[in-house]
Amino acid sequence: MVNISIVENFSRTPGPRYISEGEYSGELFRKSILLPNVKKAMETGDDILVDLDRASGYGTSFLEEAFGGLIREDKIPYDYLKNHMKIKSDEDEIYINEINNYMESAHKKEQENKS
């Protein structure tokens, strides 16, 4: 299992969507932490656990860029993420649903673009 704690591995105060908008952005998290760990897990056959707990909160733009961006920008297969990535949020389960919706939406857009 590849474990990623946003607080321990990135920041207690996640920020905006893009690097150009400020510190601790979703784009920076995706590029520097999430994507390399997803690629590592894909190579080794491990599952991924992303722990959202203990952060000060998450903006929708941070979550969409980080998780939807895996599919939209980095072309990670939706089915792989759906089957191998678990999101943990004991403090606010709404984040889990939001992330799943962002990934599903990015996947649907990818499918529409192919047809």
N, C-alpha and C positions, 0 to 999 in steps of 0.2 A: 504494500500500500504506500503510495506517495502522499504524504501529508503536507498540506499547505495551510498555515494559519495566517490570515491577513494581518492580524496584530503582531505576531511574532516575526513574520517574514517580510512584512511590508510597512504598514503604518497603523497606528491606533486611530488616525484621523483621515480616512480615505477622502479624496478630493473630487475634482471635476472630471469631465469626460476625457479631455485631451491634454497632452503634455504642455501644449502652448497656453493652456488656461490656468495652470497653477500646479502646485506641488501635489504629489501622491495621486495622480490621475489614474483613471481606469485604463487608459492606454498604456501608461508606464507599468502598471501592475500586470497587464496582459503580456506585454512584450518582455518584461524582465523576470517575472516570477511564474505566471500561469502557463504561458506557452512553452517555455523550456521544460517545465515539469510535466506537461501533457505529452510533449514529444518523448520525453524519457519514459513515461509510463507506457506509451504506445510501443516503444522499442522493447521494453522488458516484459510487457504483458500485465503490468500491475494496474490496479484500480487507483483512483485519485480521490482524496477526501479534502475538500476545501472548507475550512472552519471560519465562519464569519463572526463568531462570538467575540465579545469584549471590545469591539470597535465603538467609536462614538456615534456611528450611524452611517448609512449609505445613501447617496443620491441615486436616483434612477439612471442618470447619465453615466455614473461610474459603473454600475452593474451591467448596463446594456453594452457599454463599450468593452468591458472586460470579458464578459461571457458571450454576448452576441457576436462580438468581434472575433472570437475564436473561429466561428463559422464564416462570417462575412469577410473578414480580412485575411485570416490565416488558413482558411479552407480545411479546418479540422472537420471530419465527418460528424454530422449531427448524431447519427446512430451510435457512433463510438462514445461520444460524450454522454448520451442518454443512458447507455449501458455500463459505462465505466467511471463516471464522475458522480460522486455523492457530495451534496452541499449540506453542511451542518450549520444550523442556526437555532440553538435552544432558546435564545433570547427573543427572537422575532421570526416566526416561521413564514411571515409574508415575504421575506427576502427570497426564500427558496422558490416560492411560486413565481415571483417576479423573474428570477434568473431562468427558470424553466420556460417561462413565456417568451423571454428575450431570445433564448436559443431556438425555440420552436419558430418564432417569427422570422429570425434570420434564415433558418432552414427553408421555410416556405418561400421567402423571397429568392433564395438561391434556386429553388425548383422552378419558380416562375420565370426566372431569367434564362433557364436552360430550354424552356419550351417556346 
